[in-house]
Amino acid sequence: MSETLKAHLINAQQARAPFENAWMVAKSALMAGHRMVLELRPETRNNEQNALLHATLAEIARTQEWAGRKRDIDTWKRLMTAAWMRARGESVEILPALDGHGVDVVFRHTSKLSKAECAELITFVQAWQAEHATV
């Protein structure tokens, strides 16, 4: 079986039908000897959040310098995400580079953030932007 079922669940009444459908598909596949994976997780960020985050980062990249020079949007996203994670008490790992030259910072990707986490990150970035606004 190569089909993937995906449903965005909003309320308990609406969620019943996708669960029943998933059960029917899973039951049939399992009875045929296939193995299945069931994943239930919070909804990740949406397109509007992604657009707002990137627009804000683009403005910061256009107007701000860090460590003596302008940085691109991806660098600002990494800097902001790492700072936001530390502000939340989450760990950011600094590991020796695999090739033995320098270090690499390992942290969560924004594409994996829940909607609530992404909203929190956007607020963090906007607050940083306001605090560091050039006049």
Rosetta constraint file for C-alpha pairs under 8 A:
AtomPair CA 1 CA 29 HARMONIC 7.23 0.50
AtomPair CA 1 CA 34 HARMONIC 7.60 0.50
AtomPair CA 5 CA 22 HARMONIC 7.10 0.50
AtomPair CA 7 CA 18 HARMONIC 6.57 0.50
AtomPair CA 8 CA 43 HARMONIC 7.54 0.50
AtomPair CA 9 CA 14 HARMONIC 6.86 0.50
AtomPair CA 9 CA 15 HARMONIC 5.49 0.50
AtomPair CA 10 CA 14 HARMONIC 6.79 0.50
AtomPair CA 10 CA 15 HARMONIC 7.12 0.50
AtomPair CA 11 CA 15 HARMONIC 6.13 0.50
AtomPair CA 12 CA 16 HARMONIC 6.70 0.50
AtomPair CA 14 CA 18 HARMONIC 7.96 0.50
AtomPair CA 15 CA 19 HARMONIC 6.45 0.50
AtomPair CA 16 CA 20 HARMONIC 6.24 0.50
AtomPair CA 17 CA 21 HARMONIC 6.13 0.50
AtomPair CA 18 CA 22 HARMONIC 5.99 0.50
AtomPair CA 19 CA 23 HARMONIC 6.11 0.50
AtomPair CA 20 CA 24 HARMONIC 6.36 0.50
AtomPair CA 21 CA 25 HARMONIC 6.31 0.50
AtomPair CA 22 CA 26 HARMONIC 5.92 0.50
AtomPair CA 23 CA 27 HARMONIC 5.80 0.50
AtomPair CA 24 CA 28 HARMONIC 6.22 0.50
AtomPair CA 25 CA 29 HARMONIC 6.20 0.50
AtomPair CA 26 CA 30 HARMONIC 5.88 0.50
AtomPair CA 26 CA 36 HARMONIC 6.89 0.50
AtomPair CA 27 CA 31 HARMONIC 6.02 0.50
AtomPair CA 28 CA 32 HARMONIC 6.29 0.50
AtomPair CA 29 CA 33 HARMONIC 6.51 0.50
AtomPair CA 29 CA 34 HARMONIC 5.32 0.50
AtomPair CA 29 CA 35 HARMONIC 7.40 0.50
AtomPair CA 29 CA 36 HARMONIC 7.66 0.50
AtomPair CA 30 CA 34 HARMONIC 5.02 0.50
AtomPair CA 30 CA 35 HARMONIC 6.12 0.50
AtomPair CA 30 CA 36 HARMONIC 7.16 0.50
AtomPair CA 42 CA 114 HARMONIC 6.07 0.50
AtomPair CA 42 CA 115 HARMONIC 7.99 0.50
AtomPair CA 43 CA 114 HARMONIC 5.61 0.50
AtomPair CA 43 CA 115 HARMONIC 6.27 0.50
AtomPair CA 44 CA 111 HARMONIC 7.27 0.50
AtomPair CA 44 CA 112 HARMONIC 6.23 0.50
AtomPair CA 44 CA 113 HARMONIC 5.50 0.50
AtomPair CA 44 CA 114 HARMONIC 3.99 0.50
AtomPair CA 44 CA 115 HARMONIC 5.15 0.50
AtomPair CA 45 CA 49 HARMONIC 6.22 0.50
AtomPair CA 45 CA 50 HARMONIC 6.85 0.50
AtomPair CA 45 CA 111 HARMONIC 6.95 0.50
AtomPair CA 45 CA 112 HARMONIC 7.62 0.50
AtomPair CA 45 CA 113 HARMONIC 6.05 0.50
AtomPair CA 45 CA 114 HARMONIC 5.37 0.50
AtomPair CA 45 CA 115 HARMONIC 4.24 0.50
AtomPair CA 45 CA 116 HARMONIC 7.81 0.50
AtomPair CA 45 CA 118 HARMONIC 5.98 0.50
AtomPair CA 46 CA 50 HARMONIC 6.25 0.50
AtomPair CA 46 CA 115 HARMONIC 6.82 0.50
AtomPair CA 47 CA 51 HARMONIC 6.06 0.50
AtomPair CA 48 CA 52 HARMONIC 6.18 0.50
AtomPair CA 49 CA 53 HARMONIC 6.04 0.50
AtomPair CA 49 CA 115 HARMONIC 7.91 0.50
AtomPair CA 49 CA 118 HARMONIC 7.01 0.50
AtomPair CA 49 CA 119 HARMONIC 7.14 0.50
AtomPair CA 49 CA 122 HARMONIC 7.92 0.50
AtomPair CA 50 CA 54 HARMONIC 6.16 0.50
AtomPair CA 51 CA 55 HARMONIC 6.00 0.50
AtomPair CA 52 CA 56 HARMONIC 6.10 0.50
AtomPair CA 52 CA 122 HARMONIC 7.68 0.50
AtomPair CA 53 CA 57 HARMONIC 6.18 0.50
AtomPair CA 53 CA 122 HARMONIC 5.77 0.50
AtomPair CA 54 CA 58 HARMONIC 5.92 0.50
AtomPair CA 54 CA 73 HARMONIC 7.49 0.50
AtomPair CA 55 CA 59 HARMONIC 6.29 0.50
AtomPair CA 56 CA 60 HARMONIC 6.34 0.50
AtomPair CA 56 CA 125 HARMONIC 7.53 0.50
AtomPair CA 56 CA 126 HARMONIC 7.12 0.50
AtomPair CA 57 CA 61 HARMONIC 6.04 0.50
AtomPair CA 57 CA 73 HARMONIC 5.71 0.50
AtomPair CA 57 CA 76 HARMONIC 6.45 0.50
AtomPair CA 57 CA 77 HARMONIC 6.70 0.50
AtomPair CA 57 CA 125 HARMONIC 7.77 0.50
AtomPair CA 58 CA 62 HARMONIC 6.10 0.50
AtomPair CA 58 CA 72 HARMONIC 7.85 0.50
AtomPair CA 58 CA 73 HARMONIC 5.60 0.50
AtomPair CA 59 CA 63 HARMONIC 6.20 0.50
AtomPair CA 60 CA 64 HARMONIC 5.41 0.50
AtomPair CA 60 CA 73 HARMONIC 8.00 0.50
AtomPair CA 60 CA 76 HARMONIC 7.74 0.50
AtomPair CA 60 CA 129 HARMONIC 6.77 0.50
AtomPair CA 61 CA 65 HARMONIC 7.44 0.50
AtomPair CA 61 CA 70 HARMONIC 6.54 0.50
AtomPair CA 61 CA 71 HARMONIC 5.76 0.50
AtomPair CA 61 CA 72 HARMONIC 5.63 0.50
AtomPair CA 61 CA 73 HARMONIC 5.73 0.50
AtomPair CA 61 CA 76 HARMONIC 6.85 0.50
AtomPair CA 62 CA 70 HARMONIC 7.57 0.50
AtomPair CA 63 CA 134 HARMONIC 7.57 0.50
AtomPair CA 64 CA 70 HARMONIC 6.30 0.50
AtomPair CA 64 CA 71 HARMONIC 7.89 0.50
AtomPair CA 64 CA 134 HARMONIC 7.92 0.50
AtomPair CA 65 CA 69 HARMONIC 4.78 0.50
AtomPair CA 65 CA 70 HARMONIC 4.34 0.50
AtomPair CA 65 CA 71 HARMONIC 6.53 0.50
AtomPair CA 66 CA 70 HARMONIC 6.27 0.50
AtomPair CA 66 CA 71 HARMONIC 6.79 0.50
AtomPair CA 71 CA 75 HARMONIC 6.06 0.50
AtomPair CA 71 CA 76 HARMONIC 6.56 0.50
AtomPair CA 72 CA 76 HARMONIC 6.36 0.50
AtomPair CA 73 CA 77 HARMONIC 6.06 0.50
AtomPair CA 74 CA 78 HARMONIC 6.25 0.50
AtomPair CA 75 CA 79 HARMONIC 6.13 0.50
AtomPair CA 76 CA 80 HARMONIC 5.91 0.50
AtomPair CA 77 CA 81 HARMONIC 5.89 0.50
AtomPair CA 78 CA 82 HARMONIC 6.06 0.50
AtomPair CA 79 CA 83 HARMONIC 6.17 0.50
AtomPair CA 80 CA 84 HARMONIC 5.94 0.50
AtomPair CA 80 CA 125 HARMONIC 6.52 0.50
AtomPair CA 81 CA 85 HARMONIC 6.07 0.50
AtomPair CA 81 CA 107 HARMONIC 7.98 0.50
AtomPair CA 81 CA 108 HARMONIC 7.80 0.50
AtomPair CA 81 CA 110 HARMONIC 7.59 0.50
AtomPair CA 81 CA 121 HARMONIC 7.19 0.50
AtomPair CA 82 CA 86 HARMONIC 6.32 0.50
AtomPair CA 82 CA 92 HARMONIC 6.43 0.50
AtomPair CA 82 CA 107 HARMONIC 6.73 0.50
AtomPair CA 83 CA 87 HARMONIC 6.16 0.50
AtomPair CA 84 CA 88 HARMONIC 6.29 0.50
AtomPair CA 84 CA 121 HARMONIC 6.47 0.50
AtomPair CA 84 CA 124 HARMONIC 6.62 0.50
AtomPair CA 85 CA 89 HARMONIC 6.36 0.50
AtomPair CA 85 CA 90 HARMONIC 5.03 0.50
AtomPair CA 85 CA 91 HARMONIC 6.75 0.50
AtomPair CA 85 CA 92 HARMONIC 7.11 0.50
AtomPair CA 86 CA 90 HARMONIC 5.30 0.50
AtomPair CA 86 CA 91 HARMONIC 6.20 0.50
AtomPair CA 86 CA 92 HARMONIC 7.01 0.50
AtomPair CA 91 CA 107 HARMONIC 7.82 0.50
AtomPair CA 92 CA 105 HARMONIC 6.89 0.50
AtomPair CA 92 CA 106 HARMONIC 6.12 0.50
AtomPair CA 92 CA 107 HARMONIC 5.34 0.50
AtomPair CA 93 CA 105 HARMONIC 5.65 0.50
AtomPair CA 93 CA 106 HARMONIC 5.13 0.50
AtomPair CA 93 CA 107 HARMONIC 6.64 0.50
AtomPair CA 94 CA 103 HARMONIC 6.47 0.50
AtomPair CA 94 CA 104 HARMONIC 5.68 0.50
AtomPair CA 94 CA 105 HARMONIC 4.52 0.50
AtomPair CA 94 CA 106 HARMONIC 6.32 0.50
AtomPair CA 95 CA 103 HARMONIC 5.48 0.50
AtomPair CA 95 CA 104 HARMONIC 5.39 0.50
AtomPair CA 95 CA 105 HARMONIC 6.38 0.50
AtomPair CA 95 CA 106 HARMONIC 7.42 0.50
AtomPair CA 96 CA 100 HARMONIC 6.57 0.50
AtomPair CA 96 CA 101 HARMONIC 7.68 0.50
AtomPair CA 96 CA 102 HARMONIC 6.25 0.50
AtomPair CA 96 CA 103 HARMONIC 4.40 0.50
AtomPair CA 96 CA 104 HARMONIC 6.28 0.50
AtomPair CA 97 CA 101 HARMONIC 5.78 0.50
AtomPair CA 97 CA 102 HARMONIC 5.54 0.50
AtomPair CA 97 CA 103 HARMONIC 4.59 0.50
AtomPair CA 97 CA 104 HARMONIC 5.49 0.50
AtomPair CA 108 CA 112 HARMONIC 7.29 0.50
AtomPair CA 109 CA 113 HARMONIC 7.23 0.50
AtomPair CA 110 CA 118 HARMONIC 7.30 0.50
AtomPair CA 113 CA 117 HARMONIC 5.61 0.50
AtomPair CA 113 CA 118 HARMONIC 5.70 0.50
AtomPair CA 114 CA 118 HARMONIC 6.08 0.50
AtomPair CA 115 CA 119 HARMONIC 6.14 0.50
AtomPair CA 116 CA 120 HARMONIC 6.24 0.50
AtomPair CA 117 CA 121 HARMONIC 6.16 0.50
AtomPair CA 118 CA 122 HARMONIC 6.11 0.50
AtomPair CA 119 CA 123 HARMONIC 6.24 0.50
AtomPair CA 120 CA 124 HARMONIC 6.20 0.50
AtomPair CA 121 CA 125 HARMONIC 6.16 0.50
AtomPair CA 122 CA 126 HARMONIC 6.07 0.50
AtomPair CA 123 CA 127 HARMONIC 6.04 0.50
AtomPair CA 124 CA 128 HARMONIC 6.20 0.50
AtomPair CA 125 CA 129 HARMONIC 6.07 0.50
AtomPair CA 126 CA 130 HARMONIC 6.13 0.50
AtomPair CA 127 CA 131 HARMONIC 6.11 0.50
AtomPair CA 128 CA 132 HARMONIC 6.13 0.50
AtomPair CA 129 CA 133 HARMONIC 5.79 0.50
